[in-house]
Every structure is written in structure tokens, then in C-alpha cells.
């Protein structure tokens, strides 16, 4: 559930996470039962407790490990120390969008559980993503301020920029069932999402073009 279609057989731990993710998404964390997860994964319930001490730890592992994967991918990007802000924006969109293609149902799961007052997603996201962003926001802001001073783009608040990128990317996946139903001519998922990523990049970059009044 958390990942897109892949070939091969999943390791048992990943198989349990996949099954749990499906059930958490469709029934909600509170209504999910460990026996149901075991049945979906095709394993004995006792085996779940070999890998995860509780339903809480299983749910947290799904969110935390996905978040840490995203942070690793973003860290690799920032390690390149890209100075061209337009290219950096394009790569930021791509890294996040590619992550969502690997975990297409994760946004819906997070939204569902955050709206149900489940404290675990907020705790994990605040820990992993919040820790990653400390210090990096200020450095990114400095880079974009320099680009604005050179009239390469409009002056922009980096937090707002990242919020826009993540929101546009995430909502593309949350809204897909509606878009697919309303505009069936938009094509299959993979093809539509490839076009969507490019459209988001174009939208962001065009919005940052310098204005005569800037």
C-alpha cells in the first residue's frame, strides 16, 4: 500500500507494513486489528509481534521509516550544494514527487490520521522532518535572497516556497481518484503524474519570474 507496484517478493517485515498500511488507510488506525493485519499479510499474528511490539510501534514504523527515506533523499540533494535556484527548485519538486510515487497512498493515510487526532503522525513528522529542516531553511533563504538581489527571481519566503511545493505535490496524489473520475481522458496514473510533475515545476518557476516592479 505504501509503495507503488514492485516486482519480487517482499521481506516479511515489509509485507507486514504493506498489509498494515492498507488496513490503516481504509479502516483507520483505531479500527484496525492485528489479526486482520496478519491475515492480510499471510503471516501468523505472533510473527507481527516478533517485528513490532505493538500496533503503535507498527504504525509509527510506517510513518517514521517513510519520513526518514524522504529526509535521506533531500539530504542527498542538499549535499550537492546546488547554487542555481531554478535548477534547485526543479530538483526539489522531483525528489519529493518521486518519493510520493513510491508511496502513493501515504498522503491519504497521514491526512486521515491527522484529522482523527491520532498524535503519532504529528509526533513523528515533527521529530524527523522538523529536525531535518533546522538550519537548512536559513541557508536556503540566504541562497534565494542572493538570487533575488541578482534579479534572477522574485524575492520569496523559503518556508512558503517549500509549503507550496509540498502542497502541490501531495494534493496531486490525494486528488487523483477525483481527477481520474472527472477527466478520464487525462490518461493512466503514471502518464498523468509525469505530466503533473512538469506542470508543478512550470507553475512554481513562472510564479517566481521577476516583475518590473520588483
C-alpha positions in Angstrom: 0.0 0.0 0.0 2.7 2.5 0.9 4.7 1.8 -2.2 3.9 1.5 -5.8 3.8 -1.8 -7.7 7.1 -3.6 -7.5 8.3 -7.0 -8.7 9.7 -9.7 -6.5 8.7 -11.0 -3.0 8.8 -8.6 -0.1 10.7 -9.5 3.1 8.3 -10.5 5.9 8.7 -7.2 7.8 7.9 -5.2 4.7 5.0 -7.4 3.9 3.5 -6.8 7.3 4.0 -3.0 6.9 2.3 -3.1 3.5 -0.7 -5.0 4.8 -1.0 -2.7 7.9 -0.8 0.4 5.7 -3.7 -0.8 3.6 -5.8 -1.5 6.6 -4.9 1.7 8.4 -5.8 3.6 5.3 -9.2 2.0 4.7 -10.4 1.4 8.2 -8.4 3.9 10.3 -5.8 3.2 12.9 -8.3 2.9 15.8 -10.4 0.3 14.0 -7.5 -1.8 12.7 -6.9 -5.2 14.4 -3.6 -7.1 14.5 -5.3 -10.3 13.4 -6.7 -8.6 10.4 -3.2 -7.3 9.5 -1.8 -10.8 9.9 -4.4 -12.3 7.7 -3.8 -9.7 5.0 0.0 -10.2 5.2 -0.4 -14.0 5.2 1.5 -14.5 8.4 0.8 -15.7 11.9 -0.2 -12.9 14.3 2.7 -13.9 16.7 5.1 -13.1 13.9 3.9 -9.4 13.8 4.9 -9.1 17.5 8.4 -10.5 16.6 9.0 -7.4 14.4 6.7 -4.9 16.2 6.0 -4.7 19.9 2.5 -3.2 19.4 0.1 -1.7 17.0 1.5 1.7 17.9 5.1 0.7 17.0 3.9 -0.8 13.7 2.1 2.4 12.8 5.0 4.5 13.9 7.4 2.4 11.8 5.4 3.0 8.7 5.4 6.8 9.1 8.9 7.1 10.6 10.7 4.9 8.0 8.9 6.7 5.1 9.8 10.1 6.6 13.4 9.1 7.1 13.6 7.9 3.5 12.4 11.3 2.3 14.9 13.1 4.6 17.7 10.9 3.2 16.7 11.8 -0.4 16.5 15.5 0.4 19.9 15.4 2.3 21.5 13.8 -0.8 20.1 16.7 -2.8 21.3 19.4 -0.5 24.7 17.7 -0.3 25.2 18.7 -3.9 25.2 22.4 -2.8 23.3 23.5 -5.9 23.6 27.2 -6.4 21.3 27.6 -9.4 17.9 28.3 -7.6 15.8 27.4 -10.7 17.6 24.1 -11.0 17.3 23.6 -7.2 13.5 24.1 -7.3 13.2 21.6 -10.2 15.2 19.0 -8.2 13.3 19.7 -5.0 10.0 19.0 -6.8 11.4 15.9 -8.4 12.8 14.4 -5.2 9.6 14.9 -3.3 7.4 13.8 -6.3 9.4 10.7 -6.8 9.1 9.8 -3.1 5.3 10.1 -3.4 5.3 7.9 -6.5 7.0 5.3 -4.3 4.4 5.9 -1.5 1.3 7.0 -3.4 -1.2 6.2 -0.5 0.9 7.8 2.2 -0.6 11.3 1.9 -4.1 10.0 2.3 -3.2 7.9 5.3 -1.5 10.9 7.0 -4.4 13.2 6.3 -6.9 10.6 7.7 -5.0 10.1 10.9 -4.1 13.7 11.5 -7.8 14.6 11.1 -8.7 11.8 13.6 -6.5 13.4 16.3 -4.1 10.5 16.3 -1.0 12.0 17.9 1.6 9.6 16.4 1.8 11.2 12.8 2.3 14.7 14.2 4.9 13.4 16.7 6.9 11.5 14.1 6.7 14.2 11.4 7.7 16.9 13.9 10.7 14.8 15.0 12.0 13.6 11.6 11.1 16.4 9.2 11.4 19.2 11.9 14.9 18.1 12.9 16.0 17.9 9.3 14.8 21.4 8.4 16.5 23.2 11.3 19.3 25.3 10.0 18.6 24.4 6.4 15.8 26.9 6.0 18.1 29.8 6.9 20.7 28.6 4.4 18.2 28.2 1.7 16.7 31.6 2.4 20.2 33.2 2.0 20.6 31.5 -1.3 17.3 32.7 -2.6 17.9 36.2 -1.3 21.1 36.3 -3.3 19.3 35.2 -6.4 16.6 37.9 -5.9 19.3 40.5 -5.4 20.8 39.4 -8.8 17.3 39.8 -10.3 17.2 36.1 -11.2 13.9 35.6 -9.5 11.4 37.4 -7.2 12.1 37.7 -3.5 10.4 34.8 -1.8 10.0 33.4 1.7 11.6 29.9 1.5 9.2 28.4 4.0 6.3 29.5 1.8 8.0 28.1 -1.3 8.6 24.7 0.3 5.0 24.7 1.6 3.8 25.4 -2.0 5.9 22.6 -3.5 4.9 20.0 -0.9 1.2 21.0 -1.0 1.0 20.9 -4.8 2.8 17.5 -4.9 0.8 16.0 -2.1 -2.6 17.2 -3.3 -1.8 15.7 -6.8 -1.9 12.2 -5.1 -4.8 12.9 -2.7 -7.0 14.3 -5.6 -6.1 11.5 -8.1 -9.3 9.4 -7.5 -11.4 12.5 -8.2 -9.4 13.7 -11.2 -9.4 10.2 -12.7 -13.2 10.1 -12.4 -13.9 13.6 -13.7 -11.3 13.7 -16.5 -10.8 10.0 -17.7 -9.1 11.3 -20.8 -6.1 12.5 -18.6 -4.7 9.0 -19.1 -3.3 6.3 -16.8 -1.8 7.2 -13.4 1.9 7.0 -14.4 1.5 9.1 -17.5 -0.7 11.7 -15.8 1.7 12.0 -12.9 4.7 12.5 -15.2 2.9 15.4 -16.8 1.8 16.7 -13.4 5.3 16.9 -12.1 6.4 19.0 -15.1 3.3 21.3 -14.7 4.1 21.9 -11.0 7.7 22.8 -11.9 6.5 25.2 -14.6 3.9 26.8 -12.2 6.4 27.4 -9.5 9.2 28.7 -11.7 6.8 31.0 -13.7 5.5 32.4 -10.4 9.0 33.4 -9.4 9.9 35.3 -12.5 11.0 38.9 -11.7 8.3 41.6 -12.1 9.0 45.0 -13.4 8.0 46.5 -10.1 10.4 44.2 -8.1 
